[in-house]
């Protein structure tokens, strides 16, 4: 939505095309003047659609969409600027998850996985890729030797928090209980919930016997719902109708992620609504800047479960510490994620690319080569599926 608002501010006509079925909870883009178009995988109808549309820019949501549709865009609209929104580095998340599963410290042998081969190739094939975390920018440049001209550091682009907004937020004594939030289908989130239940929450509950942990997220499965235990104050709340109200009701946000990548939306939601956090190193990655030039975090960063629990209790019970970390959160939003700074930079980057596209592509021979080889195989596989589907429909 932040990207959509940026392109609207630049007077682009936006078409949102997706092969996914529309969710009941999806935002209705037509209410802000954006056309929504269903498209099909492995179907030549997309070729007709994109050629007629003839866009100046195509933005792919994650590398899987670029794999599916990138070659078709290149064939039908060779002069279109192709941008990949990585969201986060999937190869990093997958590698960390595998290392965690095997109970072995993460290293580059886990980073250079099958997902990496697909994802890095996709980045090379595009003219520009949005990278949400400075930590991931460094990984791409240092480990994968990516040309920085192909990358654009673009974290969350947020409105500053005014003093008036801060003054309206509930105070320390007006808030109660702990909260965590995240899509239950996302494996790092599910693992964090089980970790909370088994290793962290018992220590918190032991010291704060009337406290509760409220866990919010979309798509709670039966195995998630059965984790609820009211006697222990462990509540599975399901979908949060209003994330701002949810965070403003809570005193402390917990985020003990043990693997993952990108920036954590739950920490942003917490900072915007004045809820300090107890978080793991993985959760904190990329949020606060470097050790030398970064900002103070909006809570405790701890990986040991017992110490994590103790810090969470301290944050919950000590108003002075709580207020200090709350103020840190507001400063982080205003200084690190102020949308004005990033929108100016993004406009300049896109304008420069659009005006020098042919020259920039000549400097990215690796991308041209990968398109020629790997996308030919993807293309013919897609064509094969396309023909197979036609025969199935006929019969």
Helices and strands as residue ranges (DSSP letters): H 2-9, E 15-18, G 29-32, E 35-38, H 45-53, E 57-61, H 63-76, E 81-85, H 90-101, H 108-111, H 114-125, E 128-131, H 134-142, G 148-150, E 151-153, H 163-168, G 172-174, E 178-181, H 187-195, I 196-200, H 201-207, E 213-216, H 222-225, G 230-232, E 234-238, H 243-249, E 252-255, H 265-272, E 276-279, H 281-284, E 299-301, H 305-317, H 319-336, H 339-355, H 357-362, H 365-394
